[in-house]
Amino acid sequence: MRKTLGLLSLLVLVSCATPKDIAYFQDSRNGAVLNIADATPIRIKPADQISVIVNALDPNVTAMFNLPYYTHRIGESQTLTSTVGSVSSTSTGISGYTVDSDGYIDFPVIGRIQLAGKTRQEAVEHIKQLLIDSRQIKDPVVTVEFMNLGFSVLGEVTRPGRFQIDRDYFTILDAISLAGDLTINGQRQDITVLRHDGQEEHIYKVNLLNTNTLYSSPAFYVQQGDVIYVTPNDRRRRDSTVNGNNVRSTSFWISLMSLGTSVALLVLRFI
């Protein structure tokens, strides 16, 4: 009887034990220097939506280059979205351009401007120079912002879904934070990043337990359209069976030992 209870207690303790592959950055040391992957800023791609705002001392001069602002809202939760040519607008008050399949936008007065492959700052300098060269504005101040860039997080995270990229340099740690971090059943050493690049789909594996490989990974900086998938661990895969109680699961053995204990207590009552 004591042996049975002892085995049951041991199984309970084992089932509650914390696996070693939970804490991030396990190989990190105080003061260590990491080899970080080349900083990869977001670059404009076809189908991206961007806003372009031109300012100067005389607002009348820049009016022709700035798209109108829309503030009309339908109801409380619906948003009006319209597209005219390469220009798109939403009820948030921001109007923007959709980069066409060849990487161009159709800009007022200037005409078609090639922006695909450029960073946000490179796009700013390019448009500014075109305005100066065409003698439209002597000292323009140009602002370019991304409007629709996002990524998806799937698998063992607290809040799976699609999220927006809100800065030029956006890391996988930022992405995981937005998704509410990994659940206890997510494999920290087996995260897959799917990245579409032109006609190719690239697959990268990320290990959050190893600091050096994480920071040097090509997937450390998230790009628009990335899909991040967190693989479930063995426990989660076992729980995905019909009732989760197969011969490999902890719950199966706990149930079995509980039954054995109950039988043993009944037998002792009649001895």
C-alpha positions as CSV (number, residue, x, y, z in Angstrom):
1,M,0.0,0.0,0.0
2,R,2.7,2.4,0.9
3,K,4.6,1.5,-2.2
4,T,1.5,2.3,-4.3
5,L,1.0,5.6,-2.7
6,G,4.7,6.4,-3.1
7,L,4.6,5.7,-6.8
8,L,1.4,7.8,-7.2
9,S,3.1,10.8,-5.4
10,L,6.2,10.4,-7.6
11,L,4.1,10.6,-10.8
12,V,2.3,13.7,-9.6
13,L,5.6,15.4,-8.9
14,V,7.0,14.5,-12.3
15,S,3.9,15.7,-14.0
16,C,4.2,19.1,-12.3
17,A,7.9,19.4,-12.8
18,T,9.1,22.3,-15.0
19,P,10.8,21.1,-18.3
20,K,14.3,22.4,-18.8
21,D,13.4,23.7,-22.3
22,I,11.3,26.6,-21.0
23,A,13.5,29.6,-20.2
24,Y,14.7,31.7,-23.2
25,F,18.4,32.6,-23.8
26,Q,19.8,29.7,-21.8
27,D,23.3,30.0,-23.2
28,S,23.5,33.8,-22.4
29,R,26.2,35.1,-20.1
30,N,26.5,38.4,-18.4
31,G,28.5,40.8,-20.5
32,A,28.6,38.5,-23.5
33,V,28.8,40.0,-27.0
34,L,26.4,38.7,-29.6
35,N,26.8,38.4,-33.4
36,I,23.6,40.0,-34.6
37,A,22.3,39.4,-38.1
38,D,22.6,42.3,-40.5
39,A,19.8,44.8,-39.6
40,T,17.1,44.2,-42.2
41,P,14.7,47.1,-42.5
42,I,11.3,46.7,-44.1
43,R,11.5,47.3,-47.9
44,I,8.6,48.3,-50.1
45,K,7.1,45.5,-52.2
46,P,4.3,45.2,-54.8
47,A,0.8,45.4,-53.2
48,D,2.1,47.4,-50.2
49,Q,0.1,50.4,-49.2
50,I,2.0,53.6,-48.3
51,S,1.0,57.2,-47.5
52,V,3.1,60.1,-48.9
53,I,2.8,63.5,-47.4
54,V,4.6,66.6,-48.8
55,N,5.1,69.7,-46.8
56,A,6.7,73.1,-47.5
57,L,6.6,76.7,-46.3
58,D,3.7,77.5,-48.7
59,P,0.9,74.9,-48.1
60,N,-0.8,76.0,-51.3
61,V,2.2,74.6,-53.3
62,T,2.0,71.2,-51.7
63,A,-1.8,70.8,-51.8
64,M,-1.6,69.2,-55.3
65,F,0.7,66.4,-54.0
66,N,-1.3,65.4,-50.9
67,L,-4.2,63.1,-51.2
68,P,-7.4,64.2,-49.4
69,Y,-8.2,63.0,-45.9
70,Y,-11.4,60.9,-45.4
71,T,-13.1,60.9,-42.0
72,H,-16.5,59.3,-42.9
73,R,-17.4,56.3,-40.6
74,I,-20.2,53.8,-41.1
75,G,-21.7,52.8,-37.8
76,E,-19.5,52.1,-34.8
77,S,-17.5,49.1,-36.0
78,Q,-17.5,49.4,-39.8
79,T,-14.8,51.3,-41.7
80,L,-15.2,52.7,-45.2
81,T,-12.4,51.6,-47.6
82,S,-12.2,52.7,-51.2
83,T,-9.7,52.3,-54.0
84,V,-9.3,54.5,-57.0
85,G,-6.5,53.5,-59.4
86,S,-3.4,53.1,-57.2
87,V,-4.9,55.3,-54.5
88,S,-6.6,53.7,-51.5
89,S,-8.2,55.4,-48.5
90,T,-9.8,54.4,-45.2
91,S,-12.0,56.2,-42.7
92,T,-9.0,56.5,-40.3
93,G,-8.2,59.8,-42.2
94,I,-5.2,58.4,-44.1
95,S,-5.1,58.1,-47.8
96,G,-2.4,56.2,-49.5
97,Y,-1.0,54.6,-52.6
98,T,-1.0,50.9,-53.5
99,V,2.3,49.8,-55.1
100,D,1.5,48.1,-58.4
101,S,2.8,44.7,-59.6
102,D,5.8,46.5,-61.3
103,G,6.7,48.3,-58.1
104,Y,5.4,51.8,-59.0
105,I,3.0,54.3,-57.6
106,D,1.2,57.0,-59.7
107,F,2.1,60.3,-58.0
108,P,0.5,63.6,-58.8
109,V,2.3,65.8,-61.3
110,I,5.5,63.7,-61.2
111,G,3.8,60.6,-62.6
112,R,4.9,57.0,-62.1
113,I,7.6,56.6,-59.3
114,Q,9.4,53.3,-58.8
115,L,9.6,52.4,-55.1
116,A,9.8,48.6,-54.8
117,G,12.9,47.5,-53.1
118,K,13.4,50.8,-51.3
119,T,13.3,51.3,-47.5
120,R,11.0,54.0,-46.2
121,Q,13.8,56.5,-45.8
122,E,15.1,55.7,-49.3
123,A,11.6,56.3,-50.7
124,V,11.5,59.7,-48.9
125,E,14.8,60.8,-50.4
126,H,13.8,59.6,-53.9
127,I,10.5,61.5,-53.9
128,K,12.1,64.6,-52.4
129,Q,14.8,64.6,-55.2
130,L,12.2,64.1,-57.9
131,L,10.2,67.1,-56.6
132,I,13.4,69.3,-56.5
133,D,14.6,68.2,-60.0
134,S,11.2,68.9,-61.5
135,R,11.3,72.4,-59.9
136,Q,7.9,71.8,-58.2
137,I,9.1,72.6,-54.7
138,K,12.4,74.0,-53.7
139,D,12.7,72.6,-50.1
140,P,10.1,69.8,-49.7
141,V,9.6,67.8,-46.5
142,V,8.4,64.4,-47.5
143,T,7.0,61.8,-45.1
144,V,6.4,58.2,-46.1
145,E,4.6,55.7,-43.9
146,F,3.6,52.1,-44.3
147,M,-0.2,51.4,-44.0
148,N,-0.9,47.7,-44.3
149,L,2.3,45.8,-43.4
150,G,1.6,42.7,-41.2
151,F,2.6,39.2,-40.2
152,S,0.9,36.2,-38.8
153,V,1.6,34.1,-35.6
154,L,0.2,30.6,-35.4
155,G,0.5,27.6,-33.1
156,E,1.3,27.6,-29.4
157,V,1.0,31.3,-28.5
158,T,-1.5,33.0,-26.2
159,R,-3.1,35.1,-28.9
160,P,-2.6,33.7,-32.4
161,G,-3.5,36.0,-35.3
162,R,-2.4,38.7,-37.7
163,F,-0.6,41.7,-36.4
164,Q,0.7,45.0,-37.8
165,I,4.4,46.0,-38.2
166,D,4.8,49.5,-36.7
167,R,8.5,50.2,-37.2
168,D,11.2,49.9,-39.8
169,Y,13.2,47.2,-37.8
170,F,10.8,44.6,-36.3
171,T,12.2,41.5,-34.6
172,I,10.8,38.0,-34.0
173,L,10.8,38.9,-30.2
174,D,8.6,41.9,-31.0
175,A,6.3,39.5,-32.9
176,I,6.1,36.9,-30.1
177,S,5.4,39.7,-27.6
178,L,2.4,41.0,-29.6
179,A,1.1,37.4,-29.7
180,G,1.2,37.2,-25.9
181,D,4.3,35.0,-25.7
182,L,4.5,31.2,-26.1
183,T,2.2,29.0,-24.1
184,I,3.8,26.4,-21.7
185,N,3.3,23.8,-24.5
186,G,5.2,25.7,-27.2
187,Q,8.6,24.4,-28.3
188,R,11.0,27.2,-27.8
189,Q,13.6,25.5,-29.8
190,D,11.4,24.7,-32.8
191,I,9.8,27.9,-34.3
192,T,9.3,28.0,-38.1
193,V,9.2,31.2,-40.1
194,L,7.7,31.1,-43.6
195,R,8.8,34.0,-45.8
196,H,7.6,34.7,-49.4
197,D,10.2,36.4,-51.6
198,G,9.1,36.9,-55.1
199,Q,8.5,33.5,-56.6
200,E,10.1,31.6,-53.7
201,E,9.0,30.6,-50.2
202,H,11.9,30.5,-47.7
203,I,11.7,28.4,-44.5
204,Y,13.8,29.4,-41.4
205,K,14.0,27.6,-38.1
206,V,14.4,29.7,-34.9
207,N,15.6,28.5,-31.5
208,L,14.8,30.8,-28.6
209,L,16.9,28.8,-26.2
210,N,20.1,29.6,-28.0
211,T,20.9,33.3,-28.0
212,N,23.6,33.3,-30.6
213,T,21.7,31.4,-33.2
214,L,18.6,33.4,-32.5
215,Y,20.2,36.8,-33.1
216,S,22.2,35.7,-36.1
217,S,19.2,34.1,-37.8
218,P,18.0,35.6,-41.1
219,A,14.5,35.4,-39.6
220,F,15.5,37.6,-36.6
221,Y,14.1,40.6,-38.3
222,V,10.5,40.1,-39.4
223,Q,9.4,41.1,-42.9
224,Q,5.9,41.9,-44.2
225,G,3.9,38.8,-44.9
226,D,5.9,36.5,-42.6
227,V,4.1,33.5,-41.0
228,I,5.5,32.5,-37.6
229,Y,4.5,29.0,-36.4
230,V,5.3,27.7,-32.9
231,T,5.4,23.9,-32.8
232,P,3.5,22.2,-30.0
233,N,5.5,19.9,-27.6
234,D,4.8,16.2,-27.1
235,R,2.4,16.8,-24.3
236,R,0.2,19.0,-26.4
237,R,0.3,16.5,-29.3
238,R,-0.8,13.7,-26.9
239,D,-3.6,15.9,-25.5
240,S,-4.9,16.3,-29.1
241,T,-6.0,12.7,-29.2
242,V,-9.7,11.8,-28.6
243,N,-9.4,12.0,-24.8
244,G,-5.7,12.6,-24.3
245,N,-5.4,9.4,-22.2
246,N,-3.1,7.1,-24.1
247,V,-0.3,4.9,-22.8
248,R,2.3,7.7,-23.1
249,S,0.4,10.5,-21.3
250,T,0.9,11.4,-17.6
251,S,-2.8,11.6,-17.1
252,F,-3.1,7.9,-18.2
253,W,-0.7,6.8,-15.6
254,I,-2.2,9.0,-12.9
255,S,-5.6,7.5,-13.7
256,L,-4.2,4.0,-13.6
257,M,-2.5,4.6,-10.2
258,S,-5.6,6.2,-8.8
259,L,-7.6,3.1,-9.8
260,G,-5.0,0.9,-8.3
261,T,-5.1,2.8,-5.0
262,S,-8.9,2.6,-4.9
263,V,-8.8,-1.1,-5.4
264,A,-6.1,-1.6,-2.8
265,L,-8.1,0.4,-0.2
266,L,-11.2,-1.8,-0.9
267,V,-9.2,-4.9,-0.5
268,L,-7.7,-3.7,2.8
269,R,-11.2,-3.1,4.1
270,F,-12.2,-6.8,3.7
271,I,-8.9,-8.3,5.0
